[in-house]
Structure formats: C-alpha cells, structure tokens
Amino acid sequence: MSIRIRFALRPKNRLTGYREWTPDAAETMIKELAGEQGYTCESLSGCLLCRLCPEGYIWFHWDKRVLKGESQTNIVGPGFHVAVIAFLEQLAGQGKLKLKVDDKTGYYWRRDFLTMRRKYFYQWFMDLMKLVSGWENGPEYTFCWPSSYYIPEKQDGKLITHIRPFSFMEIRGVVNSGLSMAFARDFFIWNEIEKDAVYYRNCALVLLNQSCFFMPSSRCETDKKVNDRIIECLEKALSMDSSLPFPLKEYLEICRLAEHEPVDVSHAEPLSRELFVGCRRHLIYRKLGNMKFCLPGSFMFDENCRNGMDHYYDGVEYGGHDLYIYAVVLGTGGTSKFKKAWFEQGTPEEEFLFDVDKGKGKAVFYAPEEKDGEVLYNMSAQVLYKEQRTNINITCRKPGEMEWALDLVKKITITE
C-alpha cells in the first residue's frame, strides 16, 4: 500500500492577485515558488512535475479551472511528506488559493510528525520487508525501483531498491529484530523534517545507485551534473556529521572522475564493504515492445537522434561504441520474418543464426569500413518473436569486439 497526498487548488476569488486563473498562470506560480526553494519543474505528458529531491515528485494537472495533483511519499520518507504539504500551503498562500488535501496519515490536520512516521511510514517499511524477505529464490529482484526507468542487472542474494541493494540476510535481520526505526534511515531518503546529514548522504546514494555513469565529467554535461551533485551532497553530509557511515570509496572515485580535490576524509566512517552502489557499473536492460534488450550501463541515450531509431553510445574517446535499435510490429496475428535488406549495409563476412529466449535471431558481421578517418566494425542483427521484429545495428571502433556485440544481442529476452 502506497502513501499518497492528493490535493486540489482553486482561487478564493475569480482573480488571484493581479493574475487571471489560467493554466499558464498556475504553472508560473508553481515554477516561481519551486525556484525560490531550489526545486525543479518540467512539463511532462500534459502535467507539471515538480522535483523536490531524488525520487520526490509532486504532479500537477489542470482540470476544469482546478489545479489538481498528487504525490507518492512512502518511498522518499516522512520528511518529504511534510515538505510536500509545506510546499502546497505556501503555494496556496502566495496565490490566494483554497487548498483541499486528502492525506490518509492525518498529518495535514494534526501535525504530529512522530506519530505519523511511526504509524504509517515505519509500519509500511516493516510490511514491505516482510513481503520481500521470501523473494530470494524468486524471479523478482527489484522493489521500489522507478517503473519507467531502466532495469538493473541482477545481483546475487540481493534485492535492488531506489537507494541501494539490500541483502536478504539484512532484510531478514530487519524482520526478525523488529528494529524498523534503526534501518529506516538507510532506506528513506528524507526521514526527518529537516534536511540533515542522512538526507544529503541518501540523496547522493540514490544518484550513485541509479543515475551515475561512473565516467569522467569531461565526457558530457550529464556526467558533469551527476558527478557534481553527488560530490556536493556527500561533502555537505560529511560537514554536518562526520560519524555518519559514508560511501568513502565511491566519493573518492567520483572526485577523480570530476577532477575535484577531495575534502579531508581521514575521520570518515566508511559504509560496509559489502555495500554495492552503482547499477550503471554493469549491464542494464530496457524494454522495447515484447522484448527486453541489454546494453552497458555507461551508455548514454541520444535524445537528438532523428533517424527513427533509439541511439545509445559511450563516446568515441570512452569506448567508441554505438548501438541503434528499433522495433517493427505487424498487425495482430502476423508473424515476423527476417528482412533481407537489413543485412545489406556493408560487405558481409560472417552470418549467424541463433535462438534468443523464445525468439529467433540473425546477425551479420561486415568487413571493416573506413569512414571519416577511422575504421569501423559494424554488425546488423534482427530478433523475431511473434509479430515483432527488432532491428539492431552495433558499431565498434576497435578490432575483436564483434563477439561482444553479438553477445549483447543474444541477451535479449521475451517479456510477455
């Protein structure tokens, strides 16, 4: 069961100050308040998404002159629950708006933080631990992982969460001891009302676990922003509480990648050596129709690609690989077939037919091609299952990597 805040905002009068009550005026008010508080906003699928911290979002949408929305707070924590209500109240106050809130925890009316945290958040956490404690030999290995994000590679004996992996031994220890309060601060990002050292460390852990490519900041702006934010949060946490268990190894690695001089960490208490943070260090998976394909976690997505295919790459100076992929789906009941023209993009040298999970695959290695002063090693592949044909092109810039490229294709699985 999730913990949510649902709300509605409407003007007390026809005009809100000097502004007419319109979707544009509402969006401007939200963005102004978010900017004042260091939050970010973006438009997404007809909604406005306000981000207060990693995994901490408020959704707004316009509905017949009413600004409605909601926020799921249980993953981020009770401190975030309080912050959402505070943001909505400030928004209502500045805009002269009526605020209606649906808060099943009762905090909106009683303002009893400790009771709300214990009765709802800690109880939810314990119920979750009991639920997942028996998953060790099952197919599920993620929980509280962003559903629209990539799928991380499985880690033996662990369940992967938004903030870090938890070993089943650790989970069973939580369940058997009943000490939910002691463990909750390592799970919730925002466990207290204030932004304390744990908050900043946990923000950094989420970024390390989900978003960090573990690549030099010089590679691209995305790497720089992620690396800089991790360093900022970790140094803030260390300055506030040097006794807090600290991801020392990861901090020093990111400093090296960002060419940043580390602060003095001689007094820092390292996190457990068994802790593995950084899902993008290894392979990740993404869904495409009825298939799930695989690629290295260090690969970036090219948002500017306009050739109708999804393009993933790591940069010429950082491996020099390019992966292009898209799917063609026939009408209902159709059966996909290999398309000959797809394998005529170069001079074929080797051809492979193979099984891919419940589907069929074909790949062709081409003779090396010289283009723009560099030698390219290209492979084309197709994977068929029922009415879907998935087309893949992989380019390498070093000899001897075609088997690696073929192995990526063979890792495709059927998701239905």
C-alpha positions in Angstrom: 0.0 0.0 0.0 1.4 3.4 -1.0 1.2 6.6 1.0 -0.1 9.5 -1.1 -1.1 13.1 -0.8 -3.9 14.2 -3.1 -4.9 17.8 -3.4 -6.9 20.4 -5.3 -6.2 24.2 -5.6 -8.6 26.8 -6.8 -8.8 30.6 -6.3 -10.7 32.1 -3.4 -11.8 34.8 -5.8 -12.1 35.0 -9.6 -8.7 36.6 -9.8 -5.5 35.6 -8.0 -4.0 38.9 -7.2 -3.2 40.5 -10.5 -3.2 37.3 -12.4 -6.2 35.6 -14.1 -6.6 32.0 -13.0 -5.4 30.1 -16.1 -3.2 27.0 -16.7 -0.3 29.3 -17.6 -0.7 31.5 -14.5 -0.8 28.4 -12.3 2.3 27.0 -13.9 4.1 30.3 -13.5 3.3 30.3 -9.7 4.5 26.8 -9.2 7.7 27.4 -11.1 8.4 30.6 -9.2 7.9 29.0 -5.8 9.9 25.9 -6.8 12.8 28.2 -8.0 12.8 30.1 -4.7 13.2 26.8 -2.8 15.7 25.2 -5.0 13.4 22.7 -6.6 13.0 22.0 -10.3 9.9 21.8 -12.6 9.3 20.4 -16.0 6.3 19.7 -18.3 5.6 16.1 -18.9 2.7 14.4 -20.8 0.3 17.2 -20.1 1.3 17.5 -16.4 3.7 19.7 -14.5 6.3 17.7 -12.5 7.9 19.4 -9.5 11.0 17.6 -8.1 11.9 18.3 -4.5 14.7 15.6 -4.2 15.7 12.3 -5.9 12.5 10.2 -6.2 10.5 13.1 -4.6 7.9 14.5 -7.0 4.7 16.4 -7.0 2.4 16.1 -10.0 0.1 18.9 -11.0 -2.6 18.9 -13.8 -5.3 21.3 -14.8 -8.9 20.1 -14.7 -11.8 22.5 -15.3 -10.3 25.5 -13.5 -9.0 23.4 -10.7 -5.3 22.6 -10.2 -5.2 19.0 -9.0 -2.4 16.7 -8.3 -0.8 14.1 -6.0 2.5 12.9 -4.6 3.5 9.4 -3.5 5.6 9.9 -0.4 6.3 6.5 1.1 9.5 5.7 -0.9 11.1 9.1 -0.1 10.0 9.2 3.5 8.1 11.1 6.2 10.2 14.3 5.9 9.2 14.5 2.2 5.6 14.1 3.2 5.9 17.1 5.4 7.8 19.1 2.7 5.0 18.4 0.1 2.3 19.8 2.4 4.5 22.8 3.2 5.0 23.5 -0.5 1.3 23.3 -1.2 0.4 25.6 1.7 3.0 28.2 0.6 1.6 27.9 -3.0 -1.9 28.5 -1.7 -0.9 31.4 0.4 1.1 33.2 -2.3 -1.7 32.6 -4.9 -4.7 33.3 -2.6 -5.9 29.8 -3.3 -8.2 27.4 -1.5 -6.3 24.2 -0.7 -8.1 20.9 -0.3 -5.9 17.9 0.8 -6.5 14.2 1.1 -3.9 12.8 3.5 -4.7 9.4 4.9 -1.9 9.8 7.5 -3.8 12.6 9.2 -0.7 14.8 9.4 -2.3 17.6 7.4 -4.8 18.2 10.2 -2.9 17.0 13.4 0.8 17.9 12.6 2.0 15.0 14.8 5.2 14.1 12.9 6.5 11.3 15.2 3.1 9.5 15.3 2.7 9.8 11.5 6.2 8.5 10.9 5.8 5.5 13.3 2.2 4.6 12.4 2.4 4.9 8.7 6.0 5.1 7.3 7.7 2.7 9.7 4.8 0.3 9.5 4.8 0.4 5.7 8.5 -0.2 5.8 8.2 -3.3 8.0 5.3 -4.7 5.9 7.5 -4.3 2.9 10.4 -6.0 4.5 8.2 -9.0 5.5 6.8 -9.1 1.9 10.2 -9.3 0.2 12.1 -11.4 2.7 10.9 -14.5 0.9 11.9 -13.4 -2.6 15.5 -14.8 -2.5 14.9 -17.6 -5.0 12.1 -15.9 -7.0 12.2 -14.0 -10.3 11.8 -10.6 -8.7 15.0 -8.8 -7.7 13.9 -5.1 -7.6 11.5 -3.3 -5.3 10.7 0.4 -5.0 12.6 0.8 -8.3 11.3 3.5 -10.7 8.9 1.7 -13.0 9.7 3.8 -16.1 13.5 3.6 -15.6 15.9 1.0 -16.9 16.0 -2.4 -15.4 19.3 -3.1 -13.5 21.3 -6.3 -13.7 20.5 -8.9 -11.0 22.9 -9.1 -8.0 23.1 -12.5 -6.4 21.5 -12.6 -3.0 20.2 -9.1 -3.1 17.2 -7.0 -3.8 17.8 -3.7 -5.6 16.0 -0.6 -4.3 15.9 3.0 -5.3 18.7 3.8 -2.8 20.9 0.7 -2.7 20.8 -3.1 -2.8 19.8 -4.9 0.4 21.0 -8.4 1.0 18.4 -10.9 2.0 20.4 -11.5 5.2 20.0 -7.8 6.0 16.3 -7.9 5.2 15.7 -10.9 7.4 17.6 -9.2 10.2 15.2 -6.2 9.9 12.1 -8.5 10.1 13.5 -10.7 13.0 14.7 -7.8 15.1 11.7 -5.6 14.6 14.0 -2.6 14.8 12.4 -0.8 11.8 13.5 2.7 13.1 17.2 1.8 13.0 17.0 0.5 9.5 14.5 3.0 8.1 17.0 5.9 7.8 19.1 3.8 5.4 16.0 3.2 3.2 14.1 6.5 3.3 15.8 9.5 1.7 14.1 12.1 3.8 13.5 10.6 7.3 13.4 13.7 9.4 11.6 17.0 9.0 14.9 18.9 8.4 17.4 18.1 5.8 20.1 16.5 8.0 23.3 14.7 7.1 21.5 11.5 6.5 19.3 13.3 3.9 22.3 14.6 1.9 24.1 11.2 2.1 21.0 9.4 1.0 20.4 11.8 -1.9 23.9 11.0 -3.0 23.4 7.3 -2.7 20.3 7.4 -4.9 22.2 9.3 -7.6 25.1 6.8 -7.3 22.8 3.8 -7.4 20.5 4.9 -10.3 22.0 7.8 -12.3 25.8 7.8 -12.1 27.6 6.5 -15.2 30.9 6.4 -13.4 32.5 8.2 -16.3 34.7 11.3 -16.4 32.8 14.6 -16.1 34.6 15.7 -19.3 32.6 13.2 -21.3 29.3 15.2 -21.4 27.2 17.7 -19.4 25.1 14.9 -18.0 28.1 13.2 -16.4 29.3 16.5 -15.0 25.9 17.4 -13.4 25.5 14.0 -11.8 29.1 13.8 -10.6 29.0 17.4 -9.2 25.7 16.8 -7.4 27.0 13.6 -5.8 30.1 15.4 -4.6 28.1 18.4 -3.3 25.7 16.1 -1.3 28.4 13.9 0.2 30.6 16.8 1.3 27.5 18.5 2.8 26.7 15.3 4.7 30.3 14.9 5.9 30.5 18.5 7.1 27.3 18.1 9.1 28.1 14.7 10.7 31.5 13.1 10.3 30.4 10.0 12.3 27.7 9.0 9.7 28.7 5.9 7.7 30.0 7.4 4.4 30.4 5.9 0.9 34.1 6.7 1.0 35.3 4.6 -1.9 32.6 6.0 -4.2 33.2 9.5 -3.1 36.9 9.3 -4.0 36.2 7.7 -7.3 33.7 10.4 -8.3 36.2 13.1 -7.2 38.8 11.5 -9.5 36.3 11.4 -12.4 35.3 15.0 -11.8 39.0 16.2 -11.3 37.8 17.5 -7.9 40.1 17.8 -4.9 38.6 15.7 -2.1 38.0 17.1 1.3 39.7 15.5 4.3 38.1 12.1 4.8 40.5 10.7 7.3 37.8 10.9 10.0 35.0 9.5 7.9 33.3 6.2 8.9 33.2 4.0 5.7 30.0 2.2 4.7 30.1 -1.6 4.8 32.5 -3.1 2.3 29.7 -5.4 1.2 27.6 -2.5 0.0 27.4 -2.3 -3.8 26.2 1.1 -5.1 26.0 1.8 -8.8 23.7 -0.1 -11.0 25.2 1.5 -14.1 28.6 0.0 -13.4 27.3 -3.2 -15.1 24.7 -4.1 -17.7 21.3 -2.6 -17.8 18.1 -3.6 -19.6 15.4 -1.7 -21.4 12.0 -2.8 -22.7 11.0 -2.4 -26.4 7.7 -3.9 -27.2 7.6 -7.6 -26.2 11.4 -7.7 -25.7 14.0 -6.6 -23.2 17.4 -5.7 -24.6 20.7 -5.3 -22.9 23.5 -2.7 -23.0 26.3 -1.4 -20.8 25.2 0.9 -18.1 27.8 3.5 -19.1 26.0 4.0 -22.4 24.0 7.3 -22.8 20.8 7.8 -24.7 21.0 10.2 -27.7 18.0 12.5 -27.3 18.8 14.3 -30.6 18.8 11.2 -32.8 16.3 11.8 -35.7 16.7 8.6 -37.8 13.7 6.8 -36.3 15.9 4.6 -34.1 17.0 4.8 -30.5 20.7 5.5 -30.3 22.8 4.6 -27.3 26.6 5.4 -27.2 29.5 5.8 -24.8 31.6 8.4 -26.8 34.5 8.0 -29.2 37.1 8.7 -26.5 35.4 6.4 -24.0 35.0 3.1 -25.9 33.6 4.3 -29.2 30.5 2.1 -29.4 27.2 3.0 -30.9 24.0 0.9 -30.6 20.9 1.6 -32.7 17.7 -0.2 -32.1 14.0 -0.1 -33.1 11.1 -2.5 -33.5 8.6 -3.1 -36.2 5.3 -4.7 -35.1 3.0 -6.3 -37.7 -0.8 -6.4 -37.4 -2.4 -8.7 -34.8 -1.8 -12.3 -35.6 1.0 -11.6 -38.0 4.3 -13.5 -38.0 7.6 -11.5 -38.3 10.3 -12.6 -40.8 13.9 -11.7 -41.3 14.2 -8.8 -43.7 17.0 -9.3 -46.2 17.6 -5.6 -46.9 18.6 -5.1 -43.2 21.7 -7.3 -43.7 23.0 -5.4 -46.8 24.6 -2.5 -45.1 28.1 -3.5 -45.8 30.2 -6.3 -47.1 29.2 -9.5 -45.2 31.9 -11.6 -43.7 30.1 -13.9 -41.2 26.5 -14.8 -40.7 24.9 -16.3 -37.6 21.5 -17.8 -36.9 20.6 -18.5 -33.2 17.9 -18.8 -30.6 17.1 -15.8 -28.4 15.0 -16.9 -25.5 11.7 -17.9 -27.2 12.6 -15.9 -30.3 14.9 -16.3 -33.3 17.9 -14.2 -34.1 20.1 -13.5 -37.1 23.3 -11.4 -37.2 25.8 -10.4 -39.8 29.4 -9.1 -39.3 30.6 -6.8 -42.0 34.1 -6.2 -43.3 35.8 -3.2 -41.6 34.8 0.1 -43.1 37.0 3.2 -43.2 34.9 6.4 -42.7 35.9 9.9 -41.8 39.5 8.8 -41.0 38.6 6.0 -38.7 38.0 2.2 -39.1 34.5 1.0 -38.1 33.5 -2.6 -37.3 29.8 -3.0 -37.9 27.2 -5.6 -37.1 23.5 -5.9 -38.1 21.0 -8.1 -36.3 17.3 -8.9 -36.1 15.4 -10.7 -33.4 11.9 -12.1 -34.2 9.1 -13.1 -31.9 5.5 -13.4 -33.0 4.5 -10.1 -34.7 7.6 -8.1 -33.6 10.9 -7.7 -35.4 13.6 -5.9 -33.5 16.4 -4.4 -35.6 19.8 -3.7 -34.1 23.0 -2.1 -35.5 26.1 -2.0 -33.4 29.3 -0.1 -34.3 32.7 -0.7 -32.6 35.9 1.2 -33.2 38.3 -1.5 -32.0 39.0 -4.9 -33.7 38.0 -8.0 -31.9 34.7 -6.7 -30.4 32.2 -8.3 -32.7 31.7 -11.3 -30.4 31.0 -8.8 -27.6 28.4 -7.1 -29.8 26.8 -10.4 -30.7 26.6 -11.4 -27.0 24.6 -8.3 -26.3 22.0 -9.3 -28.9 21.9 -12.8 -27.5 21.0 -11.4 -24.1 17.6 -10.2 -25.4 14.7 -11.8 -23.6 11.0 -12.0 -24.3 8.9 -10.0 -21.7 5.4 -11.4 -22.2 
